[in-house]
């Protein structure tokens, strides 16, 4: 009897550009144990805002995904607001930044760092 292992789809899209930039930042920090934690908190002009931080530890209820040698962590509360979103890194005339395209956001502020759901 063969066991069939189904792989769950990733809860969000973590682009190659974003993973490459995070890997570069981790290398600059000199700590290979760092993981990128993406979270949602209350605040900003639209009610919620995104946050990014490096974390060495993983909580047992975190959702974890791998891309290009980088581990992305999302806590359960944030996951409900980020499910289906895309995390990208873009460089342009206005500078370089991480960008979240979130289908759950019903509106966003002008700067794009806060949203309502």
Phi and psi restraints in degrees (range 20) as a CNS / XPLOR table:
assign (resid 1 and name C) (resid 2 and name N)
       (resid 2 and name CA) (resid 2 and name C) 1.0 -98.8 20.0 2
assign (resid 2 and name N) (resid 2 and name CA)
       (resid 2 and name C) (resid 3 and name N) 1.0 132.7 20.0 2
assign (resid 2 and name C) (resid 3 and name N)
       (resid 3 and name CA) (resid 3 and name C) 1.0 -83.3 20.0 2
assign (resid 3 and name N) (resid 3 and name CA)
       (resid 3 and name C) (resid 4 and name N) 1.0 133.4 20.0 2
assign (resid 3 and name C) (resid 4 and name N)
       (resid 4 and name CA) (resid 4 and name C) 1.0 -99.3 20.0 2
assign (resid 4 and name N) (resid 4 and name CA)
       (resid 4 and name C) (resid 5 and name N) 1.0 124.1 20.0 2
assign (resid 4 and name C) (resid 5 and name N)
       (resid 5 and name CA) (resid 5 and name C) 1.0 -104.1 20.0 2
assign (resid 5 and name N) (resid 5 and name CA)
       (resid 5 and name C) (resid 6 and name N) 1.0 116.4 20.0 2
assign (resid 5 and name C) (resid 6 and name N)
       (resid 6 and name CA) (resid 6 and name C) 1.0 -93.4 20.0 2
assign (resid 6 and name N) (resid 6 and name CA)
       (resid 6 and name C) (resid 7 and name N) 1.0 132.0 20.0 2
assign (resid 6 and name C) (resid 7 and name N)
       (resid 7 and name CA) (resid 7 and name C) 1.0 -93.8 20.0 2
assign (resid 7 and name N) (resid 7 and name CA)
       (resid 7 and name C) (resid 8 and name N) 1.0 125.1 20.0 2
assign (resid 7 and name C) (resid 8 and name N)
       (resid 8 and name CA) (resid 8 and name C) 1.0 -70.2 20.0 2
assign (resid 8 and name N) (resid 8 and name CA)
       (resid 8 and name C) (resid 9 and name N) 1.0 142.0 20.0 2
assign (resid 8 and name C) (resid 9 and name N)
       (resid 9 and name CA) (resid 9 and name C) 1.0 -67.4 20.0 2
assign (resid 9 and name N) (resid 9 and name CA)
       (resid 9 and name C) (resid 10 and name N) 1.0 150.4 20.0 2
assign (resid 9 and name C) (resid 10 and name N)
       (resid 10 and name CA) (resid 10 and name C) 1.0 -62.4 20.0 2
assign (resid 10 and name N) (resid 10 and name CA)
       (resid 10 and name C) (resid 11 and name N) 1.0 141.7 20.0 2
assign (resid 10 and name C) (resid 11 and name N)
       (resid 11 and name CA) (resid 11 and name C) 1.0 -70.7 20.0 2
assign (resid 11 and name N) (resid 11 and name CA)
       (resid 11 and name C) (resid 12 and name N) 1.0 -18.9 20.0 2
assign (resid 11 and name C) (resid 12 and name N)
       (resid 12 and name CA) (resid 12 and name C) 1.0 -152.8 20.0 2
assign (resid 12 and name N) (resid 12 and name CA)
       (resid 12 and name C) (resid 13 and name N) 1.0 172.5 20.0 2
assign (resid 12 and name C) (resid 13 and name N)
       (resid 13 and name CA) (resid 13 and name C) 1.0 -99.5 20.0 2
assign (resid 13 and name N) (resid 13 and name CA)
       (resid 13 and name C) (resid 14 and name N) 1.0 124.6 20.0 2
assign (resid 13 and name C) (resid 14 and name N)
       (resid 14 and name CA) (resid 14 and name C) 1.0 -114.8 20.0 2
assign (resid 14 and name N) (resid 14 and name CA)
       (resid 14 and name C) (resid 15 and name N) 1.0 103.3 20.0 2
assign (resid 14 and name C) (resid 15 and name N)
       (resid 15 and name CA) (resid 15 and name C) 1.0 -69.2 20.0 2
assign (resid 15 and name N) (resid 15 and name CA)
       (resid 15 and name C) (resid 16 and name N) 1.0 161.4 20.0 2
assign (resid 15 and name C) (resid 16 and name N)
       (resid 16 and name CA) (resid 16 and name C) 1.0 -59.3 20.0 2
assign (resid 16 and name N) (resid 16 and name CA)
       (resid 16 and name C) (resid 17 and name N) 1.0 -42.0 20.0 2
assign (resid 16 and name C) (resid 17 and name N)
       (resid 17 and name CA) (resid 17 and name C) 1.0 -58.5 20.0 2
assign (resid 17 and name N) (resid 17 and name CA)
       (resid 17 and name C) (resid 18 and name N) 1.0 -44.2 20.0 2
assign (resid 17 and name C) (resid 18 and name N)
       (resid 18 and name CA) (resid 18 and name C) 1.0 -65.8 20.0 2
assign (resid 18 and name N) (resid 18 and name CA)
       (resid 18 and name C) (resid 19 and name N) 1.0 -45.9 20.0 2
assign (resid 18 and name C) (resid 19 and name N)
       (resid 19 and name CA) (resid 19 and name C) 1.0 -62.1 20.0 2
assign (resid 19 and name N) (resid 19 and name CA)
       (resid 19 and name C) (resid 20 and name N) 1.0 -41.7 20.0 2
assign (resid 19 and name C) (resid 20 and name N)
       (resid 20 and name CA) (resid 20 and name C) 1.0 -63.4 20.0 2
assign (resid 20 and name N) (resid 20 and name CA)
       (resid 20 and name C) (resid 21 and name N) 1.0 -42.1 20.0 2
assign (resid 20 and name C) (resid 21 and name N)
       (resid 21 and name CA) (resid 21 and name C) 1.0 -66.9 20.0 2
assign (resid 21 and name N) (resid 21 and name CA)
       (resid 21 and name C) (resid 22 and name N) 1.0 -42.4 20.0 2
assign (resid 21 and name C) (resid 22 and name N)
       (resid 22 and name CA) (resid 22 and name C) 1.0 -62.6 20.0 2
assign (resid 22 and name N) (resid 22 and name CA)
       (resid 22 and name C) (resid 23 and name N) 1.0 -42.8 20.0 2
assign (resid 22 and name C) (resid 23 and name N)
       (resid 23 and name CA) (resid 23 and name C) 1.0 -60.1 20.0 2
assign (resid 23 and name N) (resid 23 and name CA)
       (resid 23 and name C) (resid 24 and name N) 1.0 -42.0 20.0 2
assign (resid 23 and name C) (resid 24 and name N)
       (resid 24 and name CA) (resid 24 and name C) 1.0 -61.6 20.0 2
assign (resid 24 and name N) (resid 24 and name CA)
       (resid 24 and name C) (resid 25 and name N) 1.0 -43.7 20.0 2
assign (resid 24 and name C) (resid 25 and name N)
       (resid 25 and name CA) (resid 25 and name C) 1.0 -65.3 20.0 2
assign (resid 25 and name N) (resid 25 and name CA)
       (resid 25 and name C) (resid 26 and name N) 1.0 -39.3 20.0 2
assign (resid 25 and name C) (resid 26 and name N)
       (resid 26 and name CA) (resid 26 and name C) 1.0 -64.6 20.0 2
assign (resid 26 and name N) (resid 26 and name CA)
       (resid 26 and name C) (resid 27 and name N) 1.0 -41.7 20.0 2
assign (resid 26 and name C) (resid 27 and name N)
       (resid 27 and name CA) (resid 27 and name C) 1.0 -62.3 20.0 2
assign (resid 27 and name N) (resid 27 and name CA)
       (resid 27 and name C) (resid 28 and name N) 1.0 -38.7 20.0 2
assign (resid 27 and name C) (resid 28 and name N)
       (resid 28 and name CA) (resid 28 and name C) 1.0 -65.0 20.0 2
assign (resid 28 and name N) (resid 28 and name CA)
       (resid 28 and name C) (resid 29 and name N) 1.0 -34.0 20.0 2
assign (resid 28 and name C) (resid 29 and name N)
       (resid 29 and name CA) (resid 29 and name C) 1.0 -73.2 20.0 2
assign (resid 29 and name N) (resid 29 and name CA)
       (resid 29 and name C) (resid 30 and name N) 1.0 -23.2 20.0 2
assign (resid 29 and name C) (resid 30 and name N)
       (resid 30 and name CA) (resid 30 and name C) 1.0 73.2 20.0 2
assign (resid 30 and name N) (resid 30 and name CA)
       (resid 30 and name C) (resid 31 and name N) 1.0 23.2 20.0 2
assign (resid 30 and name C) (resid 31 and name N)
       (resid 31 and name CA) (resid 31 and name C) 1.0 -129.1 20.0 2
assign (resid 31 and name N) (resid 31 and name CA)
       (resid 31 and name C) (resid 32 and name N) 1.0 98.0 20.0 2
assign (resid 31 and name C) (resid 32 and name N)
       (resid 32 and name CA) (resid 32 and name C) 1.0 -67.7 20.0 2
assign (resid 32 and name N) (resid 32 and name CA)
       (resid 32 and name C) (resid 33 and name N) 1.0 -9.3 20.0 2
assign (resid 32 and name C) (resid 33 and name N)
       (resid 33 and name CA) (resid 33 and name C) 1.0 -82.9 20.0 2
assign (resid 33 and name N) (resid 33 and name CA)
       (resid 33 and name C) (resid 34 and name N) 1.0 -5.6 20.0 2
assign (resid 33 and name C) (resid 34 and name N)
       (resid 34 and name CA) (resid 34 and name C) 1.0 -71.4 20.0 2
assign (resid 34 and name N) (resid 34 and name CA)
       (resid 34 and name C) (resid 35 and name N) 1.0 142.2 20.0 2
assign (resid 34 and name C) (resid 35 and name N)
       (resid 35 and name CA) (resid 35 and name C) 1.0 -126.7 20.0 2
assign (resid 35 and name N) (resid 35 and name CA)
       (resid 35 and name C) (resid 36 and name N) 1.0 152.5 20.0 2
assign (resid 35 and name C) (resid 36 and name N)
       (resid 36 and name CA) (resid 36 and name C) 1.0 -90.2 20.0 2
assign (resid 36 and name N) (resid 36 and name CA)
       (resid 36 and name C) (resid 37 and name N) 1.0 121.7 20.0 2
assign (resid 36 and name C) (resid 37 and name N)
       (resid 37 and name CA) (resid 37 and name C) 1.0 -102.2 20.0 2
assign (resid 37 and name N) (resid 37 and name CA)
       (resid 37 and name C) (resid 38 and name N) 1.0 125.7 20.0 2
assign (resid 37 and name C) (resid 38 and name N)
       (resid 38 and name CA) (resid 38 and name C) 1.0 -109.0 20.0 2
assign (resid 38 and name N) (resid 38 and name CA)
       (resid 38 and name C) (resid 39 and name N) 1.0 133.0 20.0 2
assign (resid 38 and name C) (resid 39 and name N)
       (resid 39 and name CA) (resid 39 and name C) 1.0 -144.9 20.0 2
assign (resid 39 and name N) (resid 39 and name CA)
       (resid 39 and name C) (resid 40 and name N) 1.0 165.2 20.0 2
assign (resid 39 and name C) (resid 40 and name N)
       (resid 40 and name CA) (resid 40 and name C) 1.0 -121.0 20.0 2
assign (resid 40 and name N) (resid 40 and name CA)
       (resid 40 and name C) (resid 41 and name N) 1.0 132.6 20.0 2
assign (resid 40 and name C) (resid 41 and name N)
       (resid 41 and name CA) (resid 41 and name C) 1.0 -129.0 20.0 2
assign (resid 41 and name N) (resid 41 and name CA)
       (resid 41 and name C) (resid 42 and name N) 1.0 163.0 20.0 2
assign (resid 41 and name C) (resid 42 and name N)
       (resid 42 and name CA) (resid 42 and name C) 1.0 -72.2 20.0 2
assign (resid 42 and name N) (resid 42 and name CA)
       (resid 42 and name C) (resid 43 and name N) 1.0 143.1 20.0 2
assign (resid 42 and name C) (resid 43 and name N)
       (resid 43 and name CA) (resid 43 and name C) 1.0 139.8 20.0 2
assign (resid 43 and name N) (resid 43 and name CA)
       (resid 43 and name C) (resid 44 and name N) 1.0 -174.0 20.0 2
assign (resid 43 and name C) (resid 44 and name N)
       (resid 44 and name CA) (resid 44 and name C) 1.0 76.3 20.0 2
assign (resid 44 and name N) (resid 44 and name CA)
       (resid 44 and name C) (resid 45 and name N) 1.0 172.5 20.0 2
assign (resid 44 and name C) (resid 45 and name N)
       (resid 45 and name CA) (resid 45 and name C) 1.0 -76.6 20.0 2
assign (resid 45 and name N) (resid 45 and name CA)
       (resid 45 and name C) (resid 46 and name N) 1.0 -11.6 20.0 2
assign (resid 45 and name C) (resid 46 and name N)
       (resid 46 and name CA) (resid 46 and name C) 1.0 -110.4 20.0 2
assign (resid 46 and name N) (resid 46 and name CA)
       (resid 46 and name C) (resid 47 and name N) 1.0 1.9 20.0 2
assign (resid 46 and name C) (resid 47 and name N)
       (resid 47 and name CA) (resid 47 and name C) 1.0 113.0 20.0 2
assign (resid 47 and name N) (resid 47 and name CA)
       (resid 47 and name C) (resid 48 and name N) 1.0 -39.3 20.0 2
assign (resid 47 and name C) (resid 48 and name N)
       (resid 48 and name CA) (resid 48 and name C) 1.0 -130.7 20.0 2
assign (resid 48 and name N) (resid 48 and name CA)
       (resid 48 and name C) (resid 49 and name N) 1.0 152.5 20.0 2
assign (resid 48 and name C) (resid 49 and name N)
       (resid 49 and name CA) (resid 49 and name C) 1.0 -139.0 20.0 2
assign (resid 49 and name N) (resid 49 and name CA)
       (resid 49 and name C) (resid 50 and name N) 1.0 153.9 20.0 2
assign (resid 49 and name C) (resid 50 and name N)
       (resid 50 and name CA) (resid 50 and name C) 1.0 -87.0 20.0 2
assign (resid 50 and name N) (resid 50 and name CA)
       (resid 50 and name C) (resid 51 and name N) 1.0 151.5 20.0 2
assign (resid 50 and name C) (resid 51 and name N)
       (resid 51 and name CA) (resid 51 and name C) 1.0 -141.1 20.0 2
assign (resid 51 and name N) (resid 51 and name CA)
       (resid 51 and name C) (resid 52 and name N) 1.0 151.4 20.0 2
assign (resid 51 and name C) (resid 52 and name N)
       (resid 52 and name CA) (resid 52 and name C) 1.0 -131.2 20.0 2
assign (resid 52 and name N) (resid 52 and name CA)
       (resid 52 and name C) (resid 53 and name N) 1.0 137.0 20.0 2
assign (resid 52 and name C) (resid 53 and name N)
       (resid 53 and name CA) (resid 53 and name C) 1.0 -152.7 20.0 2
assign (resid 53 and name N) (resid 53 and name CA)
       (resid 53 and name C) (resid 54 and name N) 1.0 156.9 20.0 2
assign (resid 53 and name C) (resid 54 and name N)
       (resid 54 and name CA) (resid 54 and name C) 1.0 -89.5 20.0 2
assign (resid 54 and name N) (resid 54 and name CA)
       (resid 54 and name C) (resid 55 and name N) 1.0 143.5 20.0 2
assign (resid 54 and name C) (resid 55 and name N)
       (resid 55 and name CA) (resid 55 and name C) 1.0 -141.3 20.0 2
assign (resid 55 and name N) (resid 55 and name CA)
       (resid 55 and name C) (resid 56 and name N) 1.0 139.1 20.0 2
assign (resid 55 and name C) (resid 56 and name N)
       (resid 56 and name CA) (resid 56 and name C) 1.0 -91.0 20.0 2
assign (resid 56 and name N) (resid 56 and name CA)
       (resid 56 and name C) (resid 57 and name N) 1.0 -20.0 20.0 2
assign (resid 56 and name C) (resid 57 and name N)
       (resid 57 and name CA) (resid 57 and name C) 1.0 -113.2 20.0 2
assign (resid 57 and name N) (resid 57 and name CA)
       (resid 57 and name C) (resid 58 and name N) 1.0 153.4 20.0 2
assign (resid 57 and name C) (resid 58 and name N)
       (resid 58 and name CA) (resid 58 and name C) 1.0 -118.2 20.0 2
assign (resid 58 and name N) (resid 58 and name CA)
       (resid 58 and name C) (resid 59 and name N) 1.0 129.6 20.0 2
assign (resid 58 and name C) (resid 59 and name N)
       (resid 59 and name CA) (resid 59 and name C) 1.0 -81.9 20.0 2
assign (resid 59 and name N) (resid 59 and name CA)
       (resid 59 and name C) (resid 60 and name N) 1.0 152.1 20.0 2
assign (resid 59 and name C) (resid 60 and name N)
       (resid 60 and name CA) (resid 60 and name C) 1.0 -65.3 20.0 2
assign (resid 60 and name N) (resid 60 and name CA)
       (resid 60 and name C) (resid 61 and name N) 1.0 -21.8 20.0 2
assign (resid 60 and name C) (resid 61 and name N)
       (resid 61 and name CA) (resid 61 and name C) 1.0 -97.5 20.0 2
assign (resid 61 and name N) (resid 61 and name CA)
       (resid 61 and name C) (resid 62 and name N) 1.0 5.1 20.0 2
assign (resid 61 and name C) (resid 62 and name N)
       (resid 62 and name CA) (resid 62 and name C) 1.0 -69.5 20.0 2
assign (resid 62 and name N) (resid 62 and name CA)
       (resid 62 and name C) (resid 63 and name N) 1.0 146.2 20.0 2
assign (resid 62 and name C) (resid 63 and name N)
       (resid 63 and name CA) (resid 63 and name C) 1.0 -91.2 20.0 2
assign (resid 63 and name N) (resid 63 and name CA)
       (resid 63 and name C) (resid 64 and name N) 1.0 132.1 20.0 2
assign (resid 63 and name C) (resid 64 and name N)
       (resid 64 and name CA) (resid 64 and name C) 1.0 -123.8 20.0 2
assign (resid 64 and name N) (resid 64 and name CA)
       (resid 64 and name C) (resid 65 and name N) 1.0 137.0 20.0 2
assign (resid 64 and name C) (resid 65 and name N)
       (resid 65 and name CA) (resid 65 and name C) 1.0 -139.4 20.0 2
assign (resid 65 and name N) (resid 65 and name CA)
       (resid 65 and name C) (resid 66 and name N) 1.0 152.0 20.0 2
assign (resid 65 and name C) (resid 66 and name N)
       (resid 66 and name CA) (resid 66 and name C) 1.0 -113.0 20.0 2
assign (resid 66 and name N) (resid 66 and name CA)
       (resid 66 and name C) (resid 67 and name N) 1.0 142.0 20.0 2
assign (resid 66 and name C) (resid 67 and name N)
       (resid 67 and name CA) (resid 67 and name C) 1.0 -154.9 20.0 2
assign (resid 67 and name N) (resid 67 and name CA)
       (resid 67 and name C) (resid 68 and name N) 1.0 121.8 20.0 2
assign (resid 67 and name C) (resid 68 and name N)
       (resid 68 and name CA) (resid 68 and name C) 1.0 56.2 20.0 2
assign (resid 68 and name N) (resid 68 and name CA)
       (resid 68 and name C) (resid 69 and name N) 1.0 36.1 20.0 2
assign (resid 68 and name C) (resid 69 and name N)
       (resid 69 and name CA) (resid 69 and name C) 1.0 82.0 20.0 2
assign (resid 69 and name N) (resid 69 and name CA)
       (resid 69 and name C) (resid 70 and name N) 1.0 6.7 20.0 2
assign (resid 69 and name C) (resid 70 and name N)
       (resid 70 and name CA) (resid 70 and name C) 1.0 -112.9 20.0 2
assign (resid 70 and name N) (resid 70 and name CA)
       (resid 70 and name C) (resid 71 and name N) 1.0 138.8 20.0 2
assign (resid 70 and name C) (resid 71 and name N)
       (resid 71 and name CA) (resid 71 and name C) 1.0 -102.5 20.0 2
assign (resid 71 and name N) (resid 71 and name CA)
       (resid 71 and name C) (resid 72 and name N) 1.0 128.9 20.0 2
assign (resid 71 and name C) (resid 72 and name N)
       (resid 72 and name CA) (resid 72 and name C) 1.0 -106.9 20.0 2
assign (resid 72 and name N) (resid 72 and name CA)
       (resid 72 and name C) (resid 73 and name N) 1.0 130.1 20.0 2
assign (resid 72 and name C) (resid 73 and name N)
       (resid 73 and name CA) (resid 73 and name C) 1.0 -115.7 20.0 2
assign (resid 73 and name N) (resid 73 and name CA)
       (resid 73 and name C) (resid 74 and name N) 1.0 140.5 20.0 2
assign (resid 73 and name C) (resid 74 and name N)
       (resid 74 and name CA) (resid 74 and name C) 1.0 -139.1 20.0 2
assign (resid 74 and name N) (resid 74 and name CA)
       (resid 74 and name C) (resid 75 and name N) 1.0 127.5 20.0 2
assign (resid 74 and name C) (resid 75 and name N)
       (resid 75 and name CA) (resid 75 and name C) 1.0 -76.3 20.0 2
assign (resid 75 and name N) (resid 75 and name CA)
       (resid 75 and name C) (resid 76 and name N) 1.0 159.8 20.0 2
assign (resid 75 and name C) (resid 76 and name N)
       (resid 76 and name CA) (resid 76 and name C) 1.0 -59.3 20.0 2
assign (resid 76 and name N) (resid 76 and name CA)
       (resid 76 and name C) (resid 77 and name N) 1.0 -39.7 20.0 2
assign (resid 76 and name C) (resid 77 and name N)
       (resid 77 and name CA) (resid 77 and name C) 1.0 -64.8 20.0 2
assign (resid 77 and name N) (resid 77 and name CA)
       (resid 77 and name C) (resid 78 and name N) 1.0 -42.9 20.0 2
assign (resid 77 and name C) (resid 78 and name N)
       (resid 78 and name CA) (resid 78 and name C) 1.0 -68.9 20.0 2
assign (resid 78 and name N) (resid 78 and name CA)
       (resid 78 and name C) (resid 79 and name N) 1.0 -34.6 20.0 2
assign (resid 78 and name C) (resid 79 and name N)
       (resid 79 and name CA) (resid 79 and name C) 1.0 -59.1 20.0 2
assign (resid 79 and name N) (resid 79 and name CA)
       (resid 79 and name C) (resid 80 and name N) 1.0 -36.4 20.0 2
assign (resid 79 and name C) (resid 80 and name N)
       (resid 80 and name CA) (resid 80 and name C) 1.0 -64.0 20.0 2
assign (resid 80 and name N) (resid 80 and name CA)
       (resid 80 and name C) (resid 81 and name N) 1.0 -25.9 20.0 2
assign (resid 80 and name C) (resid 81 and name N)
       (resid 81 and name CA) (resid 81 and name C) 1.0 -93.2 20.0 2
assign (resid 81 and name N) (resid 81 and name CA)
       (resid 81 and name C) (resid 82 and name N) 1.0 -19.6 20.0 2
assign (resid 81 and name C) (resid 82 and name N)
       (resid 82 and name CA) (resid 82 and name C) 1.0 -103.4 20.0 2
assign (resid 82 and name N) (resid 82 and name CA)
       (resid 82 and name C) (resid 83 and name N) 1.0 -8.4 20.0 2
assign (resid 82 and name C) (resid 83 and name N)
       (resid 83 and name CA) (resid 83 and name C) 1.0 -55.9 20.0 2
assign (resid 83 and name N) (resid 83 and name CA)
       (resid 83 and name C) (resid 84 and name N) 1.0 126.8 20.0 2
assign (resid 83 and name C) (resid 84 and name N)
       (resid 84 and name CA) (resid 84 and name C) 1.0 86.5 20.0 2
assign (resid 84 and name N) (resid 84 and name CA)
       (resid 84 and name C) (resid 85 and name N) 1.0 -2.8 20.0 2
assign (resid 84 and name C) (resid 85 and name N)
       (resid 85 and name CA) (resid 85 and name C) 1.0 -78.0 20.0 2
assign (resid 85 and name N) (resid 85 and name CA)
       (resid 85 and name C) (resid 86 and name N) 1.0 164.7 20.0 2
assign (resid 85 and name C) (resid 86 and name N)
       (resid 86 and name CA) (resid 86 and name C) 1.0 -119.3 20.0 2
assign (resid 86 and name N) (resid 86 and name CA)
       (resid 86 and name C) (resid 87 and name N) 1.0 128.1 20.0 2
assign (resid 86 and name C) (resid 87 and name N)
       (resid 87 and name CA) (resid 87 and name C) 1.0 -105.8 20.0 2
assign (resid 87 and name N) (resid 87 and name CA)
       (resid 87 and name C) (resid 88 and name N) 1.0 120.5 20.0 2
assign (resid 87 and name C) (resid 88 and name N)
       (resid 88 and name CA) (resid 88 and name C) 1.0 -130.3 20.0 2
assign (resid 88 and name N) (resid 88 and name CA)
       (resid 88 and name C) (resid 89 and name N) 1.0 164.2 20.0 2
assign (resid 88 and name C) (resid 89 and name N)
       (resid 89 and name CA) (resid 89 and name C) 1.0 -122.6 20.0 2
assign (resid 89 and name N) (resid 89 and name CA)
       (resid 89 and name C) (resid 90 and name N) 1.0 125.6 20.0 2
assign (resid 89 and name C) (resid 90 and name N)
       (resid 90 and name CA) (resid 90 and name C) 1.0 -126.6 20.0 2
assign (resid 90 and name N) (resid 90 and name CA)
       (resid 90 and name C) (resid 91 and name N) 1.0 141.6 20.0 2
assign (resid 90 and name C) (resid 91 and name N)
       (resid 91 and name CA) (resid 91 and name C) 1.0 -120.0 20.0 2
assign (resid 91 and name N) (resid 91 and name CA)
       (resid 91 and name C) (resid 92 and name N) 1.0 130.3 20.0 2
assign (resid 91 and name C) (resid 92 and name N)
       (resid 92 and name CA) (resid 92 and name C) 1.0 -155.5 20.0 2
assign (resid 92 and name N) (resid 92 and name CA)
       (resid 92 and name C) (resid 93 and name N) 1.0 -165.6 20.0 2
assign (resid 92 and name C) (resid 93 and name N)
       (resid 93 and name CA) (resid 93 and name C) 1.0 -59.7 20.0 2
assign (resid 93 and name N) (resid 93 and name CA)
       (resid 93 and name C) (resid 94 and name N) 1.0 -36.0 20.0 2
assign (resid 93 and name C) (resid 94 and name N)
       (resid 94 and name CA) (resid 94 and name C) 1.0 -81.4 20.0 2
assign (resid 94 and name N) (resid 94 and name CA)
       (resid 94 and name C) (resid 95 and name N) 1.0 0.5 20.0 2
assign (resid 94 and name C) (resid 95 and name N)
       (resid 95 and name CA) (resid 95 and name C) 1.0 114.1 20.0 2
assign (resid 95 and name N) (resid 95 and name CA)
       (resid 95 and name C) (resid 96 and name N) 1.0 -169.6 20.0 2
assign (resid 95 and name C) (resid 96 and name N)
       (resid 96 and name CA) (resid 96 and name C) 1.0 -113.8 20.0 2
assign (resid 96 and name N) (resid 96 and name CA)
       (resid 96 and name C) (resid 97 and name N) 1.0 138.7 20.0 2
assign (resid 96 and name C) (resid 97 and name N)
       (resid 97 and name CA) (resid 97 and name C) 1.0 -162.1 20.0 2
assign (resid 97 and name N) (resid 97 and name CA)
       (resid 97 and name C) (resid 98 and name N) 1.0 157.6 20.0 2
assign (resid 97 and name C) (resid 98 and name N)
       (resid 98 and name CA) (resid 98 and name C) 1.0 -81.1 20.0 2
assign (resid 98 and name N) (resid 98 and name CA)
       (resid 98 and name C) (resid 99 and name N) 1.0 138.3 20.0 2
assign (resid 98 and name C) (resid 99 and name N)
       (resid 99 and name CA) (resid 99 and name C) 1.0 -126.6 20.0 2
assign (resid 99 and name N) (resid 99 and name CA)
       (resid 99 and name C) (resid 100 and name N) 1.0 134.0 20.0 2
assign (resid 99 and name C) (resid 100 and name N)
       (resid 100 and name CA) (resid 100 and name C) 1.0 -111.5 20.0 2
assign (resid 100 and name N) (resid 100 and name CA)
       (resid 100 and name C) (resid 101 and name N) 1.0 120.2 20.0 2
assign (resid 100 and name C) (resid 101 and name N)
       (resid 101 and name CA) (resid 101 and name C) 1.0 -99.3 20.0 2
assign (resid 101 and name N) (resid 101 and name CA)
       (resid 101 and name C) (resid 102 and name N) 1.0 110.0 20.0 2
assign (resid 101 and name C) (resid 102 and name N)
       (resid 102 and name CA) (resid 102 and name C) 1.0 -116.8 20.0 2
assign (resid 102 and name N) (resid 102 and name CA)
       (resid 102 and name C) (resid 103 and name N) 1.0 112.5 20.0 2
assign (resid 102 and name C) (resid 103 and name N)
       (resid 103 and name CA) (resid 103 and name C) 1.0 -69.6 20.0 2
assign (resid 103 and name N) (resid 103 and name CA)
       (resid 103 and name C) (resid 104 and name N) 1.0 -13.8 20.0 2
assign (resid 103 and name C) (resid 104 and name N)
       (resid 104 and name CA) (resid 104 and name C) 1.0 -84.5 20.0 2
assign (resid 104 and name N) (resid 104 and name CA)
       (resid 104 and name C) (resid 105 and name N) 1.0 -13.2 20.0 2
assign (resid 104 and name C) (resid 105 and name N)
       (resid 105 and name CA) (resid 105 and name C) 1.0 -78.0 20.0 2
assign (resid 105 and name N) (resid 105 and name CA)
       (resid 105 and name C) (resid 106 and name N) 1.0 123.5 20.0 2
assign (resid 105 and name C) (resid 106 and name N)
       (resid 106 and name CA) (resid 106 and name C) 1.0 -85.1 20.0 2
assign (resid 106 and name N) (resid 106 and name CA)
       (resid 106 and name C) (resid 107 and name N) 1.0 -23.5 20.0 2
assign (resid 106 and name C) (resid 107 and name N)
       (resid 107 and name CA) (resid 107 and name C) 1.0 -156.6 20.0 2
assign (resid 107 and name N) (resid 107 and name CA)
       (resid 107 and name C) (resid 108 and name N) 1.0 157.0 20.0 2
assign (resid 107 and name C) (resid 108 and name N)
       (resid 108 and name CA) (resid 108 and name C) 1.0 -132.3 20.0 2
assign (resid 108 and name N) (resid 108 and name CA)
       (resid 108 and name C) (resid 109 and name N) 1.0 161.2 20.0 2
assign (resid 108 and name C) (resid 109 and name N)
       (resid 109 and name CA) (resid 109 and name C) 1.0 -83.8 20.0 2
assign (resid 109 and name N) (resid 109 and name CA)
       (resid 109 and name C) (resid 110 and name N) 1.0 171.3 20.0 2
assign (resid 109 and name C) (resid 110 and name N)
       (resid 110 and name CA) (resid 110 and name C) 1.0 -60.7 20.0 2
assign (resid 110 and name N) (resid 110 and name CA)
       (resid 110 and name C) (resid 111 and name N) 1.0 -33.7 20.0 2
assign (resid 110 and name C) (resid 111 and name N)
       (resid 111 and name CA) (resid 111 and name C) 1.0 -84.1 20.0 2
assign (resid 111 and name N) (resid 111 and name CA)
       (resid 111 and name C) (resid 112 and name N) 1.0 -13.1 20.0 2
assign (resid 111 and name C) (resid 112 and name N)
       (resid 112 and name CA) (resid 112 and name C) 1.0 82.0 20.0 2
assign (resid 112 and name N) (resid 112 and name CA)
       (resid 112 and name C) (resid 113 and name N) 1.0 4.1 20.0 2
assign (resid 112 and name C) (resid 113 and name N)
       (resid 113 and name CA) (resid 113 and name C) 1.0 -94.0 20.0 2
assign (resid 113 and name N) (resid 113 and name CA)
       (resid 113 and name C) (resid 114 and name N) 1.0 -9.1 20.0 2
assign (resid 113 and name C) (resid 114 and name N)
       (resid 114 and name CA) (resid 114 and name C) 1.0 -132.6 20.0 2
assign (resid 114 and name N) (resid 114 and name CA)
       (resid 114 and name C) (resid 115 and name N) 1.0 161.4 20.0 2
assign (resid 114 and name C) (resid 115 and name N)
       (resid 115 and name CA) (resid 115 and name C) 1.0 -153.8 20.0 2
assign (resid 115 and name N) (resid 115 and name CA)
       (resid 115 and name C) (resid 116 and name N) 1.0 166.7 20.0 2
assign (resid 115 and name C) (resid 116 and name N)
       (resid 116 and name CA) (resid 116 and name C) 1.0 -121.5 20.0 2
assign (resid 116 and name N) (resid 116 and name CA)
       (resid 116 and name C) (resid 117 and name N) 1.0 153.2 20.0 2
